[in-house]
Amino acid sequence: MIIIKEVLTKRDLKKFIQFPVQLFKDVEQFTPYIFEDEIANLTPSKNPASAWCDFKLFMAYIDGKIVGRICGIISHFANDKYRQKRVRFNRIEMIDDIEVTKAMIKAVAAWGRENGMTEIVGPLGYSDQDKEGLLVEGFEYANMFATFYHFPYYKEHLEKLGFIVDATWIEARLYVPDKMDERFERINQYVKRKYHVHIKEFKSKKALEPYIVQVLSLVNKSYAHLYGFVPISEDFMATLAKQYMPLLNLRYTNIVVDKNDKVVAFGISIPSPVFALKKIKGKLYPFGFIRFLSALKHSKQLDLLLIAIEPELKSSGIINLVLGEAIKHAIEDGIEYAETGPELADNAQVQSLWKNFNCIFHKKRVCYVRSIDLD
């Protein structure tokens, strides 16, 4: 018999976070998440997204053993913006038993129905900075730090339960060239002169801090038209900065400013923590942090986390300054390839950035939707 229980204690929250580590323990492609960040993400009092979201966490049990987990989210901002009545699900993991999946979806749906929702959609998070999308292609590749890994049967379960695709994301792997293309560099010099812009250099992370709000405000402006986008509040900006600052490498934090020191474009990448996280099983403390930082220095993969430009400058070529700087440092550091992370399949603008790279589109993720009423 399947029993669904709401997560109400700190002890159960830890079990909720650790369940995927157990489920995927024999899967080479699975990358654990930073345990401490997940505690903050899933504790309403610690997550600024609680200002516009309601959360509920559920776990499924059979004979006292955890066999599944799911997070329900009602994003009031997104529902108001898109004139929808949707409850989201996220962090869905389960054994290969469709009855377990159905029971968990029913629990989220019932909660949504109690709050006036008419549709259930996911995997979507509390904002675009949360992990989202169900992996449906590319199971042979490791998930990024900023994405989930899933088994192929997740897709089968959800589609058998009547879910249909509402959005699709694709991911690319870009191979780093042996040397910089001289034509690329000449174009970048021309763009600098024409628009009076340059790459801002930072000697310390403390010097970067005053630009964080500008950077994330630019995300709000340039991503506003994308599927399901929820703007980042200033409180949430502070939370993101706290989570990502320890991972940032100033060589790959490339910010373009104009003559007034205003941020007009940026790209943030990090040497991938994927392999380092595997070594410490997602737990930085008390002893994992040193091993994590050591492994991070030897990463041959670059994770492209965020890239954005002022909308009115999207055709200026300024974004190539960001890419050029990242390529230069990647060549110097012996990085072999970069992973783009999920990009909407119909976002031709961002995918055009990779046309001059040796790249493959190797993963696909989808978001599903259906009526909230399950048989």
CORKAHU-V181642 format. One record per residue. N is the residue number from 1. RES is the residue in one small letter. NEAR is the number of other C-alpha atoms within 8 Angstrom. Layout:
BEGIN
{{N RES NEAR} {N RES NEAR}}
END
This chain:
BEGIN
{{1 m 4} {2 i 9} {3 i 7} {4 i 11} {5 k 8} {6 e 8} {7 v 11} {8 l 6} {9 t 6} {10 k 6} {11 r 6} {12 d 9} {13 l 11} {14 k 9} {15 k 8} {16 f 10} {17 i 10} {18 q 8} {19 f 11} {20 p 10} {21 v 9} {22 q 7} {23 l 8} {24 f 8} {25 k 8} {26 d 4} {27 v 6} {28 e 5} {29 q 10} {30 f 10} {31 t 14} {32 p 12} {33 y 10} {34 i 10} {35 f 10} {36 e 8} {37 d 9} {38 e 10} {39 i 11} {40 a 10} {41 n 9} {42 l 8} {43 t 8} {44 p 11} {45 s 6} {46 k 8} {47 n 12} {48 p 10} {49 a 10} {50 s 10} {51 a 5} {52 w 8} {53 c 12} {54 d 8} {55 f 10} {56 k 10} {57 l 10} {58 f 14} {59 m 15} {60 a 15} {61 y 13} {62 i 10} {63 d 6} {64 g 5} {65 k 6} {66 i 10} {67 v 11} {68 g 15} {69 r 16} {70 i 14} {71 c 13} {72 g 13} {73 i 14} {74 i 11} {75 s 13} {76 h 8} {77 f 9} {78 a 12} {79 n 11} {80 d 8} {81 k 7} {82 y 7} {83 r 7} {84 q 8} {85 k 9} {86 r 13} {87 v 16} {88 r 14} {89 f 17} {90 n 13} {91 r 8} {92 i 10} {93 e 9} {94 m 11} {95 i 8} {96 d 6} {97 d 7} {98 i 7} {99 e 6} {100 v 13} {101 t 12} {102 k 9} {103 a 11} {104 m 15} {105 i 10} {106 k 9} {107 a 10} {108 v 13} {109 a 12} {110 a 8} {111 w 8} {112 g 15} {113 r 10} {114 e 7} {115 n 6} {116 g 7} {117 m 12} {118 t 12} {119 e 12} {120 i 15} {121 v 13} {122 g 14} {123 p 14} {124 l 14} {125 g 14} {126 y 9} {127 s 11} {128 d 10} {129 q 5} {130 d 9} {131 k 10} {132 e 13} {133 g 12} {134 l 13} {135 l 16} {136 v 11} {137 e 8} {138 g 9} {139 f 13} {140 e 5} {141 y 7} {142 a 10} {143 n 12} {144 m 12} {145 f 11} {146 a 9} {147 t 9} {148 f 11} {149 y 11} {150 h 9} {151 f 7} {152 p 9} {153 y 7} {154 y 10} {155 k 10} {156 e 8} {157 h 10} {158 l 11} {159 e 9} {160 k 7} {161 l 8} {162 g 7} {163 f 10} {164 i 8} {165 v 9} {166 d 8} {167 a 9} {168 t 12} {169 w 12} {170 i 14} {171 e 13} {172 a 12} {173 r 12} {174 l 13} {175 y 10} {176 v 12} {177 p 6} {178 d 5} {179 k 6} {180 m 9} {181 d 6} {182 e 6} {183 r 6} {184 f 9} {185 e 10} {186 r 8} {187 i 8} {188 n 13} {189 q 8} {190 y 8} {191 v 13} {192 k 11} {193 r 8} {194 k 6} {195 y 7} {196 h 9} {197 v 11} {198 h 8} {199 i 10} {200 k 8} {201 e 4} {202 f 8} {203 k 6} {204 s 7} {205 k 9} {206 k 5} {207 a 8} {208 l 9} {209 e 7} {210 p 6} {211 y 8} {212 i 10} {213 v 9} {214 q 9} {215 v 10} {216 l 10} {217 s 9} {218 l 14} {219 v 10} {220 n 10} {221 k 9} {222 s 11} {223 y 9} {224 a 10} {225 h 6} {226 l 6} {227 y 6} {228 g 7} {229 f 11} {230 v 9} {231 p 7} {232 i 10} {233 s 6} {234 e 7} {235 d 7} {236 f 11} {237 m 12} {238 a 8} {239 t 10} {240 l 8} {241 a 9} {242 k 8} {243 q 9} {244 y 8} {245 m 8} {246 p 6} {247 l 7} {248 l 10} {249 n 9} {250 l 10} {251 r 7} {252 y 13} {253 t 11} {254 n 14} {255 i 12} {256 v 15} {257 v 14} {258 d 12} {259 k 7} {260 n 5} {261 d 6} {262 k 8} {263 v 13} {264 v 11} {265 a 15} {266 f 16} {267 g 15} {268 i 11} {269 s 14} {270 i 13} {271 p 12} {272 s 13} {273 p 12} {274 v 11} {275 f 11} {276 a 12} {277 l 15} {278 k 10} {279 k 9} {280 i 11} {281 k 9} {282 g 11} {283 k 12} {284 l 12} {285 y 6} {286 p 6} {287 f 7} {288 g 10} {289 f 10} {290 i 7} {291 r 11} {292 f 14} {293 l 9} {294 s 8} {295 a 11} {296 l 12} {297 k 7} {298 h 6} {299 s 12} {300 k 10} {301 q 11} {302 l 14} {303 d 14} {304 l 13} {305 l 11} {306 l 8} {307 i 9} {308 a 12} {309 i 13} {310 e 11} {311 p 7} {312 e 5} {313 l 9} {314 k 10} {315 s 6} {316 s 7} {317 g 10} {318 i 15} {319 i 12} {320 n 8} {321 l 11} {322 v 15} {323 l 9} {324 g 11} {325 e 10} {326 a 12} {327 i 10} {328 k 10} {329 h 10} {330 a 12} {331 i 12} {332 e 7} {333 d 6} {334 g 7} {335 i 13} {336 e 9} {337 y 11} {338 a 13} {339 e 13} {340 t 12} {341 g 13} {342 p 9} {343 e 11} {344 l 10} {345 a 8} {346 d 4} {347 n 8} {348 a 7} {349 q 6} {350 v 8} {351 q 9} {352 s 7} {353 l 7} {354 w 9} {355 k 6} {356 n 5} {357 f 7} {358 n 7} {359 c 9} {360 i 7} {361 f 8} {362 h 10} {363 k 13} {364 k 13} {365 r 13} {366 v 13} {367 c 15} {368 y 13} {369 v 12} {370 r 10} {371 s 8} {372 i 11} {373 d 7} {374 l 6} {375 d 2}}
END
